[in-house]
């Protein structure tokens, strides 16, 4: 008996507005099921309490998900002063309570200033980082605490947007690997009263912002209105961005037919002219007519087809060639 297909061969990037209460993986699996996608992954974990931009990579886009993990992020956070929790957020149990000082502008700036720029952060025990093959949050739930070496992160901007007697609203632009929960705790320690997060929303991940996201509820409405996910596929697919949207920081190069054929066969493309340094990656494109037969082309077939990433190498005579680095399955 032939195996049933595990899903559609659909590729692209869906910008999800992750809801509160779901883990990033739970949200990912909901999207994957609704689009009946064979392969899916996300580009940066959000805590269950957090909401906001979660790029979901489907199909061939999963080959470039790491680029999203490496991207800078921007967050809006609410910080409750005067109480610490074991998780650093409102999902945890309160461990200590201390009085909150009178919050003058000078005191608040003195607490924020040391946390801007290049800093060291100790990852929280309640995190998905692994030690000896086990996730830290699994150890924490078992009552264990292990030593975690501090890691360098960069806080590009840390702005106080609003505050009450015991709550702060902050906006943070930061590098990958930054824990906003830890940042909130650090603010509380600088103020001498402790703190934890009560709200967190990711406003931006790389070039993607919260103005372009779609909710799980909207996706589910398409499925419900169509009757099932197969019938809803055209409406759901309309939310997908092309795979190469993940790679806009790299220069683009359109190959001729001979060069495109060489790249697709795992060989180097010769006689290229690209404004990039040796060792740099470039986006590779080919004319659709050069890699697809007329019979397989439709009105929706783009004039240029994205092939993947190539790497600039140097020939012995000093010229440049392009070696395949990470290619799509273009059929």
Buried (B, 14 or more C-beta within 10 A) or exposed (E): EEEEEEBBEBBBBBBBBBBBEBBBEEBBEBBBEBBBBBBBBBBBEBBBBBBBBBBBBBBBBBBBBBBBBEBBBBBBBBBBBBBBBBBBBBBBEEEEEBEBBEBEEEBBEEBBEEBBEEBEBBBBBBBBBEBEEEBBBBBBEEEEEEEBEEBEBBBBEBEBEEBEEBBBBBBBBBBBBBBBBBBBBBBBEBBEBBBBBBBBBBBBBBBBBBEEBBEBEEBBEBBEEBEEBEEBBEBBBEBBBEBBBBBEEBEBBBBEEEBBBBBBEEBBBEEBEBEBEEEEBBBBBBBBEBBBEEEEEEEEEEEBBBBBBBBBBEEEEEEBBBBBBBBBEBE
